[in-house]
Amino acid sequence: MADLAGLVVGGVALASLFNTCVQNFEYIQLGRSFGADYEKCLLRLDVARLRFTRWGASVNIDVDAADGARSLGRVQATPAQAEMVRELLGQILNLFAAAQSKSSFYAQRAQQPYKTAVFQSSELPLRVRECHEAVVQQARRRQKRTGMAKVVRWALYEKRQFETLINELADFIGYLQDVFPAVLPAQSEACVAVVAELATESNMALLEEAARDTDHVLLHEVERTKAERGFTATYERIVAMENAQVQYGDRFLDGNRTRAPPSGASYRGITLRGESRAILGDTYGQDGFWTAA
């Protein structure tokens, strides 16, 4: 038996395959045809990447010799297990390659430029952008840095193609987890740490929706944290454009920590433009939200 870190199977280093898979998450963009689904789809992709890197860290596949603290656990792999990991990582790379090929074919046949226009993360509403950046940063902590300038980013233009990719990714990551069930507790512990860093009411609402069909371990921890902290509000399709501002969740000011029982409020389908402002939650104490410049 051998450690996965540094293991070579069939002439290919597993760590190299793993890192190539992780990099592919970075290269994907989403077309403007996704419309209002862009935010949710981007976060689902982020969550899938986080789940994948969490697995890699838990089995020590990409640990630096001088940075053992990056490992959440260590497994000894039999030749059969190592071969299974190699095959599954190869299948994940095939998923990315097939999706990229279909997207290139679509782009070549598109006659109107708007059909191949893509979203930029800078266009995300502030609360979604902050959650996106925080989740990406969590994933990057668990991977080696490699040069990315050599690869051109590519885009998914069709929602059904995205659904196929994200669902098959979730399946293959699940198969990887099944190869070493002993490390599942380490992955659960990693979720606890991730959620603890991201535990705002807004982030919990966004991650709950994104993880529902993508990462059940993360979803369980998000739901537990929401219940523990009394985060019961839900936010769906909240769009702030131009200079509009939105406050999500309850706010405690002037040392006030007394709050009413959670109301379980739901906020759906709200669009703000211009200089408008909205508070989606309760405020305890004096608030300068309405008078801030």
Summary of the structure (lengths in Angstrom):
residues: 293
radius of gyration: 21.0
end to end distance: 63.5
largest distance: 65.5
contacts: 874
relative contact order: 0.14
helix: 55%
strand: 14%
